[in-house]
Amino acid sequence: MIKLIGALIIIVATTWTGYEASRHLNERPRQLRQLKSALQSLEAEIMYGHTPLHEASRRLSTQLSKPLSWFFESFAKKLTNSDTTVKAAWEESLKEVWKLTAFKQGEFEIMKQFGETLGRHDRISQQKQIRLTLSHLEREEADACEKQAKYEKMVKSLGLLSGILLVILLI
């Protein structure tokens, strides 16, 4: 009876691990879509609302779900509360929140490059930089969707099957 309970616990644990890994694959495209939407909103605020960057970031933080809302909230606070450059505030906020997202290193580099140009140009040039960043993020989103379609089901199955294998080896 104890062996059966132990085997069941092992199978549940490995299956849960597979589903968690699958959730990470599922989160990345969703968060990329959110990030693209946030940058489009930022573009609208800059181009048409003539909103200061800290105010636009604060507004975005209320519209987005976590963890992206934390990023824009942190960025807005750093711009208003400390004497720092836009680039430094962007990078610090990016590093703080990045561990909580499902993004990969490619997205980090894209966002870091965008932060280097943020607030340095006139509105038209800034709009071009946002559009360039959006096109890079679209490429990353296509890659994320491809990986999700390719590996999501496999990772779930691998979790269950590895649990069954472990139980067989232990019995």
NUNU-729032 format. One record per residue: x, y, z of N, C-alpha, C, O in turn. Coordinates in steps of 0.2 Angstrom, whole numbers, padded with zeros to 4 digits, always signed. Each point is the difference from the previous one (the first is absolute). Layout:
XYZXYZXYZXYZ/...
//
This chain:
+0004-0006+0000-0004+0006+0000+0004+0006+0000-0001+0005-0003/+0007-0005+0007+0004+0006+0000+0004+0001-0006+0001+0006-0003/+0001-0012-0001+0003+0001-0006-0005+0003-0005+0002+0004-0004/-0008-0006+0004-0005+0003-0005-0001+0007+0001+0000+0004-0005/+0000-0002+0012-0001+0008+0001+0006+0003-0002+0000+0006-0003/+0006-0009+0004+0006+0004-0002+0001+0000-0008+0002+0005-0002/-0004-0010-0001+0000+0000-0007-0005+0005-0003+0002+0004-0005/-0008-0003+0008-0005+0005-0002+0003+0007+0001-0001+0004-0004/+0004-0003+0010+0003+0006+0001+0006+0002-0005+0000+0006-0002/+0004-0011+0000+0005+0001-0005-0003+0002-0007+0002+0005-0003/-0007-0008+0001-0003+0001-0006-0004+0007+0000+0001+0003-0005/-0004-0002+0010-0003+0007+0001+0005+0006-0001-0001+0005-0003/+0007-0006+0007+0005+0005+0000+0003+0001-0006+0001+0006-0003/+0001-0011-0001+0003+0000-0006-0005+0003-0006+0002+0004-0004/-0008-0006+0005-0005+0003-0005-0001+0007+0001-0001+0004-0004/+0000-0002+0011+0000+0007+0001+0006+0004-0002-0001+0006-0003/+0007-0009+0003+0006+0004-0002-0001+0001-0008+0002+0005-0003/-0004-0011+0000-0001+0001-0008-0005+0005-0001+0001+0004-0005/-0007-0003+0008-0005+0005-0001+0003+0007+0002-0002+0005-0004/+0006-0004+0009+0003+0006+0001+0005+0002-0005+0000+0006-0002/+0004-0010-0001+0004+0001-0006-0004+0002-0006+0002+0005-0003/-0007-0008+0002-0005+0001-0005-0003+0007+0001-0001+0004-0005/-0001-0002+0011-0003+0007+0001+0005+0005-0002-0002+0005-0002/+0009-0006+0004+0005+0005-0002+0000+0001-0008+0000+0006-0002/-0001-0012-0002+0000+0001-0007-0006+0004-0002+0000+0003-0005/-0006-0004+0009-0006+0003-0002+0000+0008+0002-0003+0004-0004/+0007-0003+0009+0000+0007+0002+0004+0005-0004-0002+0006-0001/+0007-0009-0002+0004+0005-0004-0003+0003-0006+0000+0006+0000/-0004-0009-0004-0003+0003-0005-0006+0005+0002-0001+0006-0003/-0002-0007+0009-0005+0004+0003+0003+0006+0002-0002+0006-0001/+0008-0006+0005+0003+0006+0002+0003+0004-0005+0000+0006+0000/+0002-0009-0006+0003+0003-0005-0006+0004-0004+0002+0006-0001/-0007-0008+0001-0006+0003-0003-0002+0006+0005-0001+0006-0003/+0001-0007+0009-0001+0006+0005+0006+0005-0001-0002+0006+0000/+0008-0008+0000+0005+0005-0001-0001+0004-0006+0001+0006+0000/-0002-0009-0006-0001+0003-0006-0006+0005+0001+0000+0006-0003/-0005-0008+0006-0006+0005+0001+0002+0006+0004-0002+0005-0001/+0006-0007+0006+0002+0006+0005+0005+0005-0004-0001+0006+0001/+0005-0009-0006+0004+0005-0004-0004+0004-0004+0001+0006-0002/-0006-0009-0001-0005+0004-0005-0004+0005+0004-0001+0005-0002/-0001-0007+0008-0003+0005+0005+0005+0006+0001-0002+0006+0001/+0008-0008+0001+0005+0005+0001+0001+0005-0006+0001+0006+0001/-0001-0009-0007+0001+0004-0006-0006+0005+0000+0001+0005-0002/-0007-0008+0003-0006+0005+0000+0001+0005+0005-0002+0006-0002/+0004-0007+0008+0001+0005+0005+0005+0005-0002-0001+0006+0001/+0007-0008-0004+0005+0004-0002-0002+0005-0006+0001+0006+0000/-0004-0010-0005-0001+0004-0006-0007+0004+0000+0001+0006-0002/-0006-0008+0005-0006+0003+0000-0002+0004+0006-0004+0005+0000/+0006-0008+0006-0002+0003+0006+0005+0005+0003-0001+0003+0004/+0007-0003-0007+0006+0004+0002+0001-0001+0008+0001+0005+0003/-0002-0011-0001+0001-0002+0007+0007-0001+0002+0004-0003-0004/-0002+0006+0010+0007-0001+0002+0001-0008+0001-0005-0004+0002/+0011+0002-0002+0001-0007+0000-0001-0003+0006-0003-0006+0000/+0004+0009+0006-0002-0003+0006-0007-0001+0001-0003-0005+0003/-0001+0010-0005-0007+0000+0000-0003-0006-0004-0005-0004+0001/+0008+0004-0007-0003-0006-0005+0002-0007+0003-0004-0004-0001/+0010+0004+0004+0002-0007+0003-0005-0001+0006-0002-0006+0001/+0000+0011+0003-0004-0002+0005-0007-0002-0002-0003-0004+0003/+0000+0007-0008-0006-0002-0003+0000-0007-0003-0004-0004+0001/+0010+0003-0004+0000-0007-0003+0000-0005+0006-0002-0006-0001/+0006+0007+0006+0000-0004+0006-0007-0002+0003-0001-0006+0002/-0004+0011-0003-0006-0002+0003-0004-0004-0005-0005-0003+0001/+0007+0003-0008-0004-0003-0005+0002-0007-0001-0004-0005-0002/+0010+0003+0004+0003-0006-0002-0001-0005+0006-0001+0002+0006/+0002-0009-0007+0000-0005+0005+0008-0001+0002+0004+0002-0003/-0004-0005+0009+0007-0001+0002+0003-0006-0004-0003-0004-0002/+0010+0004+0001+0005+0004+0003+0002+0007-0004+0004+0004+0002/-0007-0003-0008+0001+0005-0004-0002+0007+0004+0003+0005-0001/-0008-0005+0004-0003+0006+0004+0006+0002+0005+0001+0006+0001/+0002-0011+0002+0005+0001+0005+0006+0004-0003+0003+0004+0003/-0002-0006-0009+0006+0003-0004-0001+0007-0001+0004+0004+0001/-0010-0002-0004-0002+0007-0002-0001+0004+0007+0002+0006+0000/-0004-0009+0005-0001+0003+0006+0007+0002+0003+0001+0006+0003/+0003-0011-0003+0007+0001+0002+0004+0006-0004+0003+0004+0003/-0004-0005-0009+0003+0005-0005-0003+0007+0002+0004+0005+0000/-0010-0004+0001-0003+0007+0001+0002+0002+0007+0002+0006+0001/-0001-0010+0004+0002+0002+0007+0008+0002-0001+0001+0005+0003/+0003-0008-0007+0007+0001+0000+0000+0007-0004+0005+0004+0002/-0009-0002-0007+0001+0006-0003-0003+0006+0004+0003+0005+0000/-0008-0006+0005-0002+0005+0004+0004+0001+0006+0001+0006+0003/+0001-0012+0000+0003+0001+0007+0007+0000+0001+0003+0002+0005/+0001-0003-0011+0007+0000+0001+0003+0004-0006-0004+0002-0005/+0010+0001+0006+0003+0004-0005+0004-0005-0004+0006-0001+0001/-0009-0002-0006+0003-0004-0005-0002+0001-0007-0005+0004-0001/+0009-0007-0004-0002+0001-0007-0005-0005-0001-0002-0005+0003/-0002+0006-0009-0005-0005-0002+0003-0006-0002-0003-0006+0002/+0009+0005-0005+0003-0006-0002+0002-0004+0007-0002-0006+0000/+0004+0009+0005+0002-0003+0006-0006-0003+0004+0000-0005+0002/-0005+0009-0002-0007-0002+0003-0003-0006-0004-0002-0004+0003/+0003+0005-0009-0003-0006-0004+0004-0006+0001-0004-0006+0001/+0010+0006-0001+0004-0006+0001-0001-0003+0007+0000-0006+0001/+0000+0010+0004-0001-0002+0007-0007-0003+0001+0000-0006+0003/-0005+0009-0006-0006-0003+0000-0001-0007-0003-0003-0005+0002/+0007+0005-0008+0000-0006-0004+0003-0006+0004-0002-0005+0000/+0008+0007+0003+0003-0005+0004-0004-0003+0006+0001-0006+0001/-0004+0011+0002-0004-0002+0006-0006-0005-0002-0001-0005+0004/-0002+0006-0009-0006-0003-0002+0001-0006-0004-0004-0005-0001/+0010+0005-0003+0001-0005-0005-0001-0007+0003-0002-0005-0004/+0005+0003+0010-0001-0006+0002-0007-0003+0001-0001-0006+0001/-0003+0011+0000-0007-0002+0001-0004-0002-0006-0006-0002+0000/+0009+0004-0006-0004-0001-0007+0002-0007-0003+0005-0003+0003/-0008+0002-0008+0001-0006-0004+0005+0001-0006+0001-0004-0004/+0002+0010+0004+0004+0002-0006+0006-0003+0000+0003-0003+0005/+0000+0003-0011+0007-0003-0001+0005+0006-0001-0002+0005+0001/+0008-0007-0002+0006+0005+0000-0001+0004-0006+0002+0006+0000/-0005-0008-0006-0001+0004-0006-0005+0006+0001+0002+0005-0002/-0007-0007+0006-0005+0006+0002+0004+0005+0005-0002+0006-0001/+0006-0009+0005+0004+0005+0004+0004+0005-0004+0000+0006+0002/+0003-0009-0006+0005+0004-0005-0004+0005-0004+0002+0006+0000/-0008-0008-0002-0004+0005-0004-0003+0005+0004+0001+0006-0002/-0003-0007+0008-0002+0005+0005+0005+0004+0002-0001+0006+0002/+0007-0008-0001+0006+0004+0003+0002+0005-0006+0001+0005+0002/-0001-0008-0008+0001+0005-0005-0005+0005-0001+0002+0006-0001/-0008-0007+0002-0005+0005+0000+0000+0005+0005+0000+0006-0001/+0002-0009+0007+0001+0005+0006+0006+0005-0002+0000+0006+0003/+0005-0008-0007+0005+0005-0001-0002+0005-0004+0003+0006+0000/-0008-0007-0004-0002+0006-0005-0006+0003+0003-0002+0006-0003/-0001-0008+0008-0006+0003+0003+0001+0007+0003+0005+0001+0004/-0009+0004-0006+0001+0006+0002+0006+0004-0002+0001+0006+0002/+0002-0008-0007+0006+0003-0003-0002+0004-0007+0004+0004-0002/-0009-0006-0001-0002+0003-0006-0006+0004+0000-0004+0000+0005/+0003+0003-0011-0007+0003+0000-0005-0005-0001+0001-0006-0001/-0008+0009+0000-0005-0005+0000+0000-0005-0006-0002-0006+0001/+0004+0009-0007-0001-0004-0006+0006-0005+0001-0002-0006-0002/+0008+0007+0004+0005-0005+0000-0002-0005+0006+0002-0006-0001/-0005+0009+0006-0002-0005+0005-0005-0005-0002+0000-0006+0001/-0004+0008-0005-0005-0004-0003+0003-0005-0005-0002-0006+0000/+0007+0008-0004+0004-0005-0004+0003-0005+0005+0000-0006-0002/+0003+0008+0007+0003-0005+0005-0005-0005+0003+0002-0006+0001/-0008+0009+0001-0005-0005+0002-0002-0005-0005-0001-0006+0002/+0000+0008-0008-0002-0004-0005+0005-0005-0002-0001-0006-0001/+0008+0008+0001+0005-0005-0001+0000-0005+0006+0001-0006-0001/-0002+0008+0007+0000-0005+0006-0006-0004-0001+0000-0006+0001/-0006+0008-0003-0006-0004-0001+0002-0005-0005-0003-0006+0000/+0006+0007-0006+0001-0005-0005+0005-0005+0003-0001-0006-0002/+0006+0008+0006+0004-0005+0003-0004-0005+0005+0001-0006+0000/-0005+0009+0004-0004-0004+0004-0005-0004-0004-0002-0006+0003/-0001+0008-0008-0004-0005-0004+0004-0006-0003-0003-0005+0000/+0009+0006-0002+0004-0005-0001+0001-0005+0006+0000-0006-0001/+0002+0009+0006+0000-0005+0006-0006-0003+0002+0000-0006+0002/-0006+0009-0003-0006-0003+0002-0002-0006-0005-0002-0005+0002/+0004+0006-0008-0001-0005-0005+0004-0006+0002-0002-0006+0000/+0009+0007+0002+0004-0005+0003-0003-0004+0006+0000-0006+0001/-0003+0010+0003-0003-0002+0007-0006-0005-0002-0001-0005+0003/-0003+0008-0008-0006-0004-0002+0002-0007-0003-0003-0005+0001/+0008+0005-0005+0003-0006-0003+0002-0005+0005-0001-0006+0000/+0005+0009+0005+0003-0005+0005-0006-0002+0005+0000-0006+0002/-0005+0010-0001-0006-0002+0004-0003-0006-0004-0002-0005+0003/+0000+0006-0009-0003-0005-0004+0004-0007+0000-0003-0005+0000/+0009+0006-0001+0005-0006-0001+0001-0003+0007+0000-0007+0000/+0001+0010+0005+0002-0003+0006-0005-0001+0006+0001-0003+0005/-0006+0007-0005-0005+0000+0006-0003-0007+0001+0001-0002+0006/-0003-0001-0010-0003-0007+0001+0005-0005+0002-0001-0004+0004/+0007+0005-0007+0006-0005+0001+0002+0001+0008+0001-0005+0003/-0001+0011-0001+0003+0001+0007-0005-0002+0005+0002-0003+0005/-0009+0003-0007-0005-0002+0005+0001-0008+0000+0000-0003+0006/+0000+0000-0012+0001-0007+0000+0006-0003+0003+0000-0005+0004/+0006+0009-0005+0006-0002+0003+0000+0000+0008+0003-0004+0003/-0007+0009+0000-0001+0000+0007-0003-0006+0002+0002-0004+0005/-0007+0002-0008-0004-0006+0002+0004-0007-0001+0001-0004+0005/+0002+0004-0011+0004-0006-0001+0006-0001+0004+0002-0005+0001/+0001+0011+0001+0006-0001+0004-0002-0002+0007+0004-0004+0003/-0009+0006-0001-0003-0003+0007-0001-0007-0001+0002-0004+0005/-0005+0002-0010-0002-0008-0001+0007-0003+0000+0000-0006+0003/+0005+0008-0007+0006-0003+0000+0004-0001+0007+0002-0005+0002/-0003+0011+0001+0003+0000+0007-0003-0005+0005+0004-0003+0004/-0010+0002-0005-0004-0005+0004+0002-0007-0001+0001-0004+0004/-0001+0003-0011+0002-0007-0002+0007-0001+0002+0002-0006+0002/+0003+0011-0002+0007-0002+0002+0000-0001+0007+0004-0004+0003/-0008+0007+0001+0000+0000+0007-0003-0007+0003+0001-0002+0005/-0006+0000-0009-0003-0006+0002+0004-0006-0002-0002-0006+0001/
//
